């Protein structure tokens, strides 16, 4: 994933989109297709048509970039993402984020579907990500560093921007929505975690677990973008309740959480857009 490749992809997009590129981008996880479909005056790019873009293979990830307006504010919506468990090389997990940076995006909003390790945050609820634990063993910054992207050893003291996270809570209060806060832990997947792993993760201080998002945050911070994020809680993690975990359950409760997340993201873009 060279600097030149990233710039070439950004140039391809700029030649197709006639207008000022938005400064805010959202990566929409499972269950948020409906929000992307309401982007107005959208110029739509299939990931398959964007040079170098990895192609998502997971149900619920459409694989499209939409550039337009949401609630009258300019925004880029990324409809789907690449995951490490799909077999993509580490460096590819951050390619889309670097292209967004090359386009001029300054603020990145990351969303995902996650399992709850917090008994107070059940399926269908929302959690603002305040920090993360990278337990996946993957990092898109591994390899020779190109200083044109960022420094060799980027600081992660505030990986998740506190001021932007506060905006989420202000919006949630205005909407009358309950918004939890917590630490997101990334596991590689694709299997769901074991009860023993969940007990360990809770001991480590994690509040939610998923299989994405952290690589995008790492790359965004490397290039100097501000990052904030929300997890849609789709299930209690393994061992917390009886029964097996399924992707169908993730999609079902992700859709329920998406109703509130849709409202929250719309309010957020009105504040920061």
N, C-alpha and C positions, 0 to 999 in steps of 0.2 A: 504494500500500500504506500506508494511513493507520493511525495508532495505534488509531483507533476500529474499523477493520475487523479488526485483529489481536485486539483485545479481544473483539469480537463473536464471532469464531470460537472463541476460548478459552472464552467463556461457553457457547456451543453445546455444546462437548465436556463441560464441567463438568456441564451439566444432564443429559447422557446417561450419564456415568460416576459411579457411586455409590461413592465411596471417596476416600482420600487420593491425590492425584496424585504419581507417582514423581518423584524429584529427578534421576534419570539417564535419558537418552534415547539411543538408538542409531539411526543412519541406516544401513540395510543396503543395500549395493550389489549388483551382479550376482552371482548364484550363492548368495545367502544366504537364499533364501525358506524353506528347511527350518528354519533357526533360528527365524524368526518364527512358524512353524507350531507350535513347541513351547512358546510362551508360554502359561502356565497361567492359567486363570480370566480369559481375555482378553475385554475389550470391544473390538470391532473397528469401525473407522470407515473407510469407503471415502473416498479423497480426493475422489471425485465428489460426496460428500455434505457435505463440509466447506466452508463459505463462503469463497470467495477462493482456495482451494487450486489450484495449477496441476496439471494431469493429466499424469502420465508416459506416454509413448508407446513406450518402448523395451522390447523383449523382455527378460524377467528382472526387470522392475520392476513389482511387482504393484499398487502404488498404494494401500496400506492403512496405517492407524495402529492399532497394537495396544497396549492398556494392560492390564498384568497383572503376572505374576511370572515370573522366570527363575531357576532354581536357588534358589527361595524368596525372591528379592529383587525388590522392586518396580521395574519398568522400563517405558519406552515404546519400542516398536520401530517405526520408520518403514520400511515395506517399499517401497522405491523412492524416487526423487527426480526433480526437474525438471532438465533440462540446457539450457544456453544454445543448443546446436545444434538443439534442438527448436523454437526460435523464440520461447521465452518472453521477455518483457521482463526486463531486468536486475533490477529491483526484485522480481520474482516469485521469483527464485532463492533468496531468503532469507526468503520469507514463512513457510514451515513452521517455520523456526528461531525466528522471532519469536513465532509462536504457542506453541511449546514454552516459550519464556521467559515468556510471559504466563500459562502454566499453572503456572509455578513451577519449571521444570527448571533445575538449576544446573550439571550436567555433561553435555556432549555428546560422544558417541563417533561418529566418522565413519569409514565404511569405503568402499572402492571397489575396482574392478578397474583395474589399471594395467600399462603396459608397462615392462620393466626396462631401464635404461641401465647397469646394473651387472652385469658378467659373472658375478660371484659369486652373484647372486640370480636364479636361473633360473625358468622357468614352474612354478607350483605353490608357490612360496615366499611368505613374508610379510615385509612391511617396516613397521616403526613410523615414522610420519611425524614428523620432528623439526623441519621447517620447510617453507616452500613458496615457489614462484615463481609469480606470477600473470602468465602469458604470454598469457592468453586475450583481454585487452582488454575484459573485462566486470567490473563491480563493482556489487553491489546497493546500495551506500551512496551512489552517485551521485544527486544531486538535492538538494532542500531537506531539511536535517537537522531531525528532530524530537528535541529534547533529552530527551523522555520515554523514547526508546530509548537514547540515548547521546550522547557528545560529537561535535562536528563532525569532529575529527581524532583518531580512536582510535589508540592505540599498538599496534604489532604486534611489539614486541621479543621477546615470548614468546607468539606466536600459538598455539603447540602446547605445552600445559602439561608441563613437565619432570617434575614429581612423578607425574602420571598416567601418563606414558610409562614412567617407571621401574617402575610397578606392572605394566605389560604385560611388561616384561623379567623381573621377579620371577616372574610367572605362567608365562611361557614356560620359564624355568629349571626350575620345579617340574614342568612337564609334559614336559620333555625335548624341547621344540620349538626349532628354530633360528629366531630372529627377527632379521632385518636391521634396520638403521636408515638413514634417508636423507631427502633433500629431494625433495618431490613437486612437479612442475611441471604446471600446468594449461594445456593448449591448448584452443582452442574447439571444434575438430572441425567436422562429424562425420567428416571424412576422417582416416585415420591419417597420421602425420607422415612427411615425406620423410627419406631418409638424411642429407641435408645439415642439416635441422633437428635431427635427433637428435645429430649431431656438435656442433652449436652448443649444444644443451642440456647435453651432457656437459661442454663447456667452461665453461658457466655454473655448474656444480656440481650439476646435477639428477641424481638417482638413479633416479627413476621418473617416468612421464608418463601423464596421464589427462585426462579431459574434464569433471571435476566437482570437488566437495569444497571448493575454495577459497572460492567465494561463501558457502557455509554457515559456514565458519570465520570469515570476515570479519564476517558478521552476528552470529554468536555472541559474538565478542570485543567487538563494538560494544555489545551489551547486557550484557556482563559475565559471560558464561558461561565456564566452563573447558572447553577443547577438547583432545581427543586423537584419534588415528586410526591405522588400519592399512590398508595397501594389499595386496590380493591380487595377486600377480604372475602375469599370465596369458600373457605372451609376452615375448620379447626385442624391443626396438624395431627399427624399420626400419633395414636396412643392417647389423645386427649378426649376422644369420644369413641364409641363403638362403631364398627363398620369399616369398609374399605374406602379408599380415596380414588376418585375417578376424574378424568378430564371432563366428562359430561357434567359432573358436579361443579367443576371450575367454571364452565361456560354458563351454567344455570344461575349460580349465585353471582357470577361476574356481571351478568345481565341485570340482576336486581341492584347491585351496587352501582352499576353504570348510570342508573336513573339519577341518583344523587350526585355522582361524579360529574355527569353532564352539566348539572346546574352549577356545581362548584367551579368547574373549568370556565364556564361562560362568565361567571362573576369575576373570576381571576383575570381573564383576558381583558375585561373592561377596566380593571385597575392598573394593569401593567402594560397593556397593549399600546 
